[in-house]
């Protein structure tokens, strides 16, 4: 079992729709969770961090964390073509290492 | 822009050669982590440096080594290059590892290494 797993994708949504990206992790002691966005040929860009159970909203982005079920999700409302990118889920494990999932490619169609 | 810089941007090396990649951390950040990202994969943790000492290492052989300098900049050295070392090498800076919860990491633009 991989430490951090994401939907394999690619995920395609129409412009204006809600995109839902999911991530599960195996280390039950993990406390810090992040979503990065990576455009093709570029480096990852931090878009959300979440540490407590529940929802955290930032503009069109909402991160959701459920530690009991060991999953993290990212919702993107009113998706735009400029949101088309690979989204990486990252989790600090108890060893203090930041572990990334393989990423989910999102395509927003005009 | 995160304020993290890396050099060079691109590099082509031959199998068996050695390479040094450089990273300058964001102002105020004293922890640098290095990652290898193969095409279509998420970044893989190589190691982290804090106060000039290695502070955690991923599943990489000893031919991957590093340094951190007093100004918190860092180098990644790879000896005896193999074809599979071709990847995007990323460094990320953050504030002290002793912070709880661990702080956010901010990535530089990366160095694209091609081994032929």
Interface residues (C-beta under 8 A of the other chain):
Chain A: X4 X31 X32 X34 X36 X42 X43 X44 X45 X46 X49 X51 X88 X90 X92 X95 X96 X97 X98 X99 X100 X101 X102 X103
Chain B: X2 X33 X35 X40 X41 X42 X43 X44 X45 X48 X55 X56 X58 X88 X90 X92 X97 X101 X102 X104 X105 X106 X107 X108 X109 X110
